[in-house]
Amino acid sequence: MLGANKGSAGALDGTNLRIGVVQARFNQGITDALAQACVGELQALGVQAGDIEHVQVAGALEVPTALQAMAESERFDALIALGCVIRGETYHFELVCNESAAGVTRVALDHQIPVANAILTTENLPQAVARQEEKGRDAAQVAVEMARLLQRLNRA
């Protein structure tokens, strides 16, 4: 859990950061809870509501496209990917998990912008429910921490 690391990383301060959040609607009960926890944590860390742009897309495979558009706009200090993929009976689960994660990572590396990946990949609905709030908060913390780290490294 990132929160336990605050002492070594310093207090997380989201003041004056602009954060983009992309939420997949598929499994919306889970992703709504992820988004609520994430946005709430961003605000608790000092990110103003007006500095959070929250958009929705159909599913996890569409998340990287929206992240890429946000990254290309150069208006954000960090981005957050929210989604939930629950294993079904076909290989489609692996495809969606692998391709969405690869796309999220590619946006971060191609655009040199922090992207916190909170696209849950679980075996079943109870596992997703058990993780929805904590992972939403974790994503907010990661986004703020990495935005500050990159700001510091780019000044050096």
C-alpha positions in Angstrom: 0.0 0.0 0.0 1.4 3.4 -1.0 0.0 5.2 2.0 2.4 3.4 4.3 5.3 4.8 2.2 4.4 8.4 2.7 7.2 8.9 5.2 10.0 8.0 2.9 8.5 9.6 -0.2 7.4 12.8 1.7 3.9 14.0 2.1 1.9 13.7 -1.1 0.8 17.2 -2.2 -1.5 17.5 -5.2 -1.7 21.3 -5.1 -1.8 22.8 -8.5 -1.6 19.5 -10.3 -3.9 18.8 -13.2 -5.0 15.1 -13.4 -6.8 13.3 -16.2 -9.0 10.3 -15.2 -10.2 7.8 -17.8 -12.9 5.3 -16.5 -14.2 2.3 -18.4 -17.9 1.8 -18.1 -17.9 -2.0 -18.4 -18.5 -3.4 -15.0 -19.7 0.1 -14.1 -20.7 -0.7 -10.5 -17.0 -1.5 -9.8 -15.6 1.3 -11.9 -17.9 3.9 -10.4 -16.6 2.9 -6.9 -13.0 3.1 -8.2 -13.6 6.5 -9.6 -15.3 7.8 -6.5 -12.4 6.6 -4.3 -9.8 8.0 -6.8 -11.3 11.4 -7.2 -12.0 11.7 -3.4 -8.3 10.8 -2.7 -7.1 13.3 -5.3 -9.1 16.0 -3.6 -7.8 14.9 -0.2 -4.3 15.3 -1.5 -5.0 18.9 -2.6 -6.0 18.5 -6.2 -8.8 20.9 -6.9 -12.0 19.6 -8.4 -11.6 21.9 -11.4 -8.2 20.4 -12.0 -9.5 16.9 -12.4 -10.9 15.9 -15.8 -12.9 12.7 -15.6 -14.1 11.0 -18.8 -15.7 7.6 -19.5 -15.1 5.2 -22.3 -16.8 1.9 -23.1 -14.3 -0.6 -21.8 -10.7 -1.3 -20.8 -9.5 -1.6 -24.5 -10.7 2.0 -25.1 -8.9 3.5 -22.1 -5.5 3.9 -23.8 -7.0 5.9 -26.7 -8.5 8.4 -24.3 -5.3 8.5 -22.2 -3.3 9.2 -25.4 -5.6 12.1 -26.4 -5.2 13.5 -22.9 -1.4 13.1 -23.0 -1.2 14.7 -26.5 -3.1 17.7 -25.2 -0.1 18.4 -22.8 -2.6 19.8 -20.2 -2.1 17.2 -17.5 0.6 16.4 -15.0 -0.5 12.8 -14.6 -3.2 10.4 -15.9 -5.2 7.6 -14.2 -6.7 4.5 -15.9 -9.7 3.0 -14.2 -11.4 -0.2 -15.2 -12.4 -3.7 -14.3 -12.0 -6.9 -16.2 -13.4 -10.1 -14.7 -12.4 -13.5 -16.0 -14.9 -15.2 -18.1 -14.9 -18.6 -19.8 -12.9 -17.5 -22.9 -9.4 -16.3 -23.8 -10.9 -12.8 -24.2 -10.0 -12.0 -20.6 -6.3 -12.4 -21.2 -6.5 -10.4 -24.4 -8.3 -7.5 -22.8 -6.0 -7.5 -19.7 -2.8 -7.7 -21.7 -3.7 -5.3 -24.4 -5.1 -2.6 -22.1 -2.1 -2.8 -19.8 0.3 -2.6 -22.8 -1.6 0.4 -24.2 -1.6 2.2 -20.8 2.1 1.6 -20.5 2.8 2.8 -24.0 1.0 6.1 -23.4 3.1 6.7 -20.3 6.4 5.9 -22.1 5.6 7.6 -25.4 4.5 10.8 -23.8 6.7 10.8 -20.7 3.7 11.3 -18.4 2.9 9.3 -15.3 -0.1 7.0 -15.8 -1.4 5.2 -12.8 -3.0 1.9 -13.9 -6.0 0.9 -11.8 -7.6 -1.4 -14.3 -8.6 -4.3 -12.0 -8.1 -7.8 -13.4 -9.8 -10.3 -11.2 -11.1 -13.8 -11.2 -14.5 -12.9 -10.0 -16.8 -10.1 -8.8 -16.1 -10.5 -5.1 -12.4 -10.0 -5.7 -13.2 -6.8 -7.7 -15.5 -5.5 -4.9 -12.8 -6.2 -2.3 -10.3 -4.0 -4.3 -12.4 -1.2 -5.7 -11.9 1.5 -3.1 -8.3 0.8 -2.1 -7.1 0.6 -5.7 -8.9 3.8 -6.5 -7.2 5.6 -3.7 -3.8 4.0 -4.6 -4.1 5.2 -8.2 -4.6 8.8 -6.9 -1.6 8.5 -4.7 0.6 7.1 -7.4 -0.4 9.8 -9.9 0.5 12.6 -7.4 3.7 10.9 -6.3 4.9 10.3 -9.9 3.8 13.8 -11.1 6.0 15.3 -8.4 8.9 13.0 -9.1 8.9 13.8 -12.8 8.7 17.5 -12.0 11.7 17.2 -9.7 13.7 15.1 -12.3 12.9 17.4 -15.1 14.2 20.4 -13.1 17.5 18.7 -12.4 
